[in-house]
Amino acid sequence: MGIKNVYDVAARAMSAQIVRMNAIASNLANANNVSGNKDDVYQPLRPVFKTIYSDELKQTGLSTVEAIRVERLNREPIKTYQPNHPAADEDGYIFKAAVDMDEEMVEMLETQRQYTNNIEVLNTIRNLTMRTLNIGK
């Protein structure tokens, strides 16, 4: 499906930011999860973006972004010695999800800014369209 206008650009970019925010929310929700097995611990998620160009790029200059998939980050879990924890392995270790809360908060702020920027684009287009329609009155 091609990019037809600036509305398509903003809508697709906003959709990509929603996917990004959902991954961040999942990471934050699972940040304190623990497991007795390092293979079962939660792995943080990040979307993979792809630039989508208009079929008429040379005439319109339109391009946008789409989230094409969400991948697990291959991070080593945090190994902590807690022999009394119910999820501890036979050696007394638990494995915590390798979610960096500061990184996730920065990602969240960036995602929110990108989403807001696209809303501003849509509002500006709408206002310019309304002014153009009112010129003839």
KOLBA-561536 format. One record per atom (N, C-alpha, C, CB): x, y, z. Coordinates in steps of 0.001 Angstrom, whole numbers, padded with zeros to 6 digits, always signed. Glycine has a CB too. Layout:
<recs>
XYZ
...
</recs>
This chain:
<recs>
+000847-001173+000000
+000000+000000+000000
+000892+001235+000000
-000963-000001+001219
+000730+002082-000978
+001605+003232-001141
+001251+004405-000239
+001578+003677-002556
+002194+005312-000155
+001997+006538+000610
+001358+007544-000332
+003351+007083+001213
+000183+008027+000030
-000549+008926-000853
-000345+010399-000516
-002010+008601-000803
-000205+010700+000788
-000114+012093+001196
+000533+012200+002578
-001508+012745+001200
+000590+013406+003087
+001235+013648+004370
+000445+012989+005509
+001374+015160+004620
-000856+012835+005334
-001653+012139+006343
-001178+010693+006501
-003148+012172+005966
-000881+010037+005378
-000352+008668+005433
+000997+008623+006151
-000208+008094+004014
+001832+009611+005876
+003152+009672+006515
+002991+009740+008023
+003961+010890+006006
+002162+010664+008498
+001979+010841+009941
+001297+009628+010571
+001157+012105+010219
+000300+009090+009894
-000432+007943+010455
+000472+006730+010611
-001630+007584+009568
+001284+006442+009617
+002187+005295+009707
+003264+005516+010775
+002843+005030+008344
+003760+006736+010857
+004772+007040+011873
+004179+006917+013274
+005346+008458+011660
+002943+007372+013447
+002288+007252+014748
+002042+005784+015093
+000961+008033+014757
+001664+005008+014114
+001460+003572+014329
+002761+002899+014769
+000925+002904+013046
+003864+003275+014142
+005161+002714+014517
+005522+003088+015955
+006254+003202+013553
+005190+004314+016364
+005491+004743+017730
+004615+004016+018752
+005300+006257+017861
+003402+003637+018357
+002552+002851+019253
+003170+001475+019488
+001124+002710+018671
+003697+000867+018429
+004377-000425+018577
+005573-000263+019509
+004832-000981+017192
+006307+000812+019325
+007476+001084+020180
+007056+001258+021632
+008224+002342+019695
+005975+002007+021867
+005508+002238+023237
+005012+000941+023864
+004392+003295+023255
+004365+000087+023089
+003914-001200+023624
+005092-002073+024049
+003067-001939+022584
+006173-002046+023276
+007374-002805+023649
+007969-002250+024943
+008427-002760+022509
+008005-000935+025062
+008516-000300+026278
+007642-000681+027477
+008565+001242+026110
+006338-000630+027298
+005419-000987+028384
+005630-002433+028824
+003960-000777+027944
+005826-003314+027864
+006091-004721+028191
+007393-004853+028963
+006145-005577+026912
+008419-004120+028528
+009702-004164+029228
+009582-003667+030665
+010735-003334+028479
+008881-002566+030857
+008718-002013+032200
+007880-002941+033079
+008069-000625+032130
+006851-003538+032502
+005994-004439+033268
+006737-005690+033719
+004784-004832+032445
+007735-006110+032946
+008462-007335+033249
+009855-007092+033824
+008576-008164+032012
+010153-005852+034159
+011502-005501+034606
+011925-006237+035873
+011588-004019+034840
+010996-006542+036737
+011344-007183+038010
+011068-008681+038007
+010579-006533+039142
+010777-009236+036857
+010539-010676+036793
+011824-011440+037055
+009957-011069+035430
+011676-012563+037737
+012827-013418+038040
+012502-014846+037626
+013197-013352+039556
+013554-015610+037455
+013419-017015+037100
+014580-017782+037716
+013377-017207+035554
+014381-019067+037903
+015452-019919+038393
+016303-020473+037264
+014882-021051+039205
+015926-020145+036036
+016639-020626+034853
+016930-019435+033948
+015813-021719+034094
+018167-019273+033559
+018523-018089+032767
+017892-018099+031382
+020028-017989+032632
+017486-019252+030891
+016844-019329+029579
+015373-018925+029621
+016967-020731+029029
+014779-018924+030804
+013357-018599+030941
+013098-017152+031345
+012729-019512+031950
+014141-016406+031643
+013961-015033+032107
+013494-014145+030950
+015275-014486+032716
+012743-013120+031280
+012214-012186+030281
+013356-011470+029566
+011267-011158+030941
+013247-011375+028257
+014208-010623+027443
+013532-009343+026959
+014724-011481+026230
+014180-008189+027132
+013590-006926+026673
+013320-006945+025166
+014514-005752+027023
+012343-006129+024757
+011918-006064+023363
+012253-004712+022751
+010421-006335+023250
+012507-004712+021459
+012674-003480+020686
+012085-003702+019292
+014189-003061+020598
+011345-002709+018788
+010849-002834+017422
+011955-002562+016412
+009678-001878+017189
+011785-003139+015248
+012693-002885+014127
+011901-002044+013135
+013234-004238+013465
+012463-000910+012773
+011791+000014+011865
+012349-000099+010459
+011924+001446+012367
+011496+000206+009501
+011897+000215+008102
+011357+001485+007463
+011385-001056+007352
+012196+002161+006698
+011755+003345+005972
+010943+002909+004762
+012964+004221+005540
+009788+003510+004597
+008907+003237+003470
+008881+004496+002608
+007456+002826+003945
+009201+004328+001337
+009240+005451+000412
+008003+005449-000477
+010515+005404-000443
+007566+006631-000821
+006444+006775-001747
+006842+006233-003118
+005999+008259-001852
+005868+005684-003834
+006123+005219-005197
+006546+006383-006097
+004871+004529-005771
+006119+007572-005731
+006451+008776-006498
+007376+009673-005683
+005167+009546-006899
+008411+009076-005136
+009320+009787-004231
+009923+011026-004884
+010434+008857-003770
+010318+010925-006147
+010966+012071-006807
+010006+013251-006970
+011507+011653-008181
+008719+012969-007128
+007749+014052-007289
+007245+014578-005938
+006568+013572-008132
+007037+013673-004984
+006410+014079-003727
+007390+014248-002581
+005377+013083-003339
+008468+013481-002582
+009425+013524-001490
+008914+012855-000223
+009787+014942-001195
+007837+012082-000323
+007229+011472+000856
+007884+010150+001227
+005754+011259+000624
+008144+010007+002503
+008600+008733+003062
+008153+008696+004509
+010162+008560+002940
+008089+007513+005042
+007666+007343+006434
+008368+006128+007013
+006118+007192+006542
+007913+005683+008142
+008531+004553+008821
+007436+003584+009254
+009376+005024+010042
+007779+002309+009287
+006882+001285+009807
+007670+000372+010736
+006224+000474+008652
+006991-000128+011753
+007584-001145+012614
+007295-002483+011938
+007005-001088+014102
+008344-003139+011451
+008125-004369+010693
+008136-005616+011567
+009172-004500+009622
+008767-005527+012722
+008758-006651+013666
+009272-006157+015024
+009636-007847+013134
+009063-006987+016026
+009573-006710+017369
+010522-007844+017717
+008406-006578+018434
+011736-007479+018101
+012754-008486+018412
+013125-008444+019890
+014007-008271+017547
+013542-009589+020377
+014068-009681+021733
+015537-009257+021699
+013906-011133+022314
+015922-008442+022683
+017321-008049+022799
+018067-009204+023446
+017487-006725+023628
+019187-009533+022924
+019966-010660+023440
+020871-010160+024566
+020809-011332+022302
+020275-009960+025731
+021026-009470+026887
+021154-010574+027926
+020344-008227+027502
+022285-010603+028541
+022537-011578+029598
+021713-011195+030831
+024063-011650+029943
+020947-012131+031404
+020172-011804+032602
+021076-011501+033798
+019226-012953+032945
+020521-010827+034757
+021260-010448+035955
+021182-011612+036953
+020689-009118+036582
+022331-012181+037264
+022401-013330+038165
+022633-012823+039588
+023535-014322+037732
+021735-013225+040492
+021797-012767+041875
+021695-013964+042816
+020671-011743+042168
+022539-013965+043832
+022516-015050+044812
+021455-014759+045860
+023906-015233+045476
+020384-015548+045857
+019305-015444+046845
+018796-016855+047134
+018136-014510+046332
+019502-017585+047967
+019152-018992+048188
+017774-019217+048799
+020170-019616+049067
+017204-018217+049463
+015888-018376+050089
+014736-018004+049164
+015815-017537+051336
+015045-017528+047977
+013992-017141+047036
+013317-018402+046493
+014574-016275+045868
+011999-018411+046381
+011311-019614+045901
+011673-020010+044461
+009825-019405+045996
+012139-019073+043665
+012493-019376+042274
+013977-019689+042102
+012114-018211+041380
+014731-019733+043200
+016186-019954+043102
+016485-021337+042534
+016856-019797+044487
+017575-021398+041768
+018000-022695+041228
+018698-023502+042318
+018943-022506+040003
+019222-024665+041960
+019846-025549+042953
+021083-024932+043605
+020225-026863+042303
+021702-023939+042946
+022870-023260+043514
+022497-022006+044311
+023834-022886+042406
+021190-021676+044359
+020730-020520+045117
+020672-019227+044330
+021603-020325+046280
+020767-019321+043022
+020757-018114+042192
+019392-017915+041536
+021855-018192+041116
+019028-016641+041394
+017876-016269+040580
+018392-015410+039435
+016784-015509+041424
+017626-015350+038383
+017992-014560+037212
+016925-013501+036995
+018153-015459+035946
+017371-012254+036948
+016464-011126+036748
+016531-010660+035295
+016814-009961+037711
+015406-010140+034836
+015349-009593+033483
+016341-008446+033341
+013921-009117+033146
+017045-008416+032227
+018052-007379+031981
+017397-006145+031364
+019174-007913+031054
+016482-005560+032113
+015783-004357+031669
+016386-003173+032403
+014238-004458+031925
+016911-002226+031652
+017484-001005+032221
+016364+000035+032308
+018698-000473+031354
+015917+000322+033513
+014791+001232+033714
+015078+002631+033160
+014453+001323+035199
+016303+003110+033326
+016651+004430+032804
+016556+004449+031283
+018064+004832+033254
+017078+003412+030648
+017006+003312+029189
+015552+003283+028718
+017749+002055+028698
+014723+002547+029427
+013314+002447+029050
+012605+003788+029210
+012612+001377+029891
+012953+004531+030246
+012331+005846+030440
+012748+006817+029341
+012703+006418+031816
+014010+006768+028935
+014475+007611+027828
+013757+007214+026537
+016016+007492+027652
+013636+005920+026299
+012904+005431+025118
+011454+005917+025148
+012945+003879+025051
+010843+005879+026338
+009457+006308+026458
+009312+007794+026139
+008931+006016+027865
+010221+008606+026670
+010168+010047+026389
+010356+010326+024904
+011239+010790+027198
+011306+009640+024281
+011553+009827+022850
+010340+009397+022027
+012798+009035+022411
+009730+008298+022402
+008547+007815+021699
+007407+008813+021828
+008119+006446+022238
+007217+009322+023028
+006157+010308+023257
+006394+011569+022437
+006067+010662+024746
+007633+012009+022349
+007956+013207+021559
+007693+012980+020077
+009419+013610+021772
+008097+011812+019584
+007867+011508+018170
+006372+011452+017861
+008536+010175+017791
+005606+010837+018739
+004160+010748+018556
+003541+012148+018563
+003524+009868+019659
+003954+012966+019540
+003448+014333+019636
+003816+015152+018403
+003990+015009+020892
+005019+014974+017886
+005425+015687+016671
+004504+015353+015508
+006873+015345+016306
+004112+014098+015400
+003214+013704+014316
+001812+014268+014512
+003151+012188+014212
+001377+014383+015747
+000089+015037+016012
+000162+016501+015596
-000298+014917+017515
+001282+017150+015883
+001466+018547+015473
+001437+018687+013956
+002788+019095+016022
+002030+017736+013256
+001987+017747+011789
+000541+017697+011322
+002789+016556+011198
-000232+016775+011869
-001643+016643+011479
-002434+017905+011814
-002279+015431+012175
-002193+018490+012978
-002891+019723+013348
-002520+020877+012427
-002577+020094+014794
-001252+020974+012063
-000804+022033+011157
-001440+021877+009782
+000726+022023+011033
-001469+020656+009278
-002096+020408+007972
-003568+020782+008022
-001933+018928+007553
-004246+020377+009085
-005669+020693+009221
-005885+022200+009267
-006250+020036+010483
-005076+022911+010062
-005221+024370+010157
-004948+025055+008821
-004276+024927+011223
-003921+024598+008112
-003622+025198+006799
-004737+024918+005800
-002284+024662+006252
-005292+023734+005863
-006409+023393+004976
-007612+024279+005269
-006793+021908+005129
-007910+024484+006540
-009045+025338+006910
-008806+026784+006480
-009294+025274+008427
-007605+027276+006637
-007303+028656+006187
-007434+028765+004682
-005878+029082+006620
-006978+027743+003966
-007082+027752+002505
-008557+027779+002088
-006365+026512+001894
-009385+026997+002738
-010811+026969+002418
-011493+028292+002727
-011494+025854+003180
-010992+029004+003735
-011590+030283+004119
-011103+031452+003278
-011305+030561+005563
-010112+031248+002418
-009597+032341+001594
-010680+032877+000651
-008376+031868+000784
-011467+031986+000113
-012490+032395-000854
-013724+033014-000252
-012896+031238-001654
-013829+033061+001044
-015052+033606+001673
-015037+035093+001774
-015242+033034+003042
</recs>
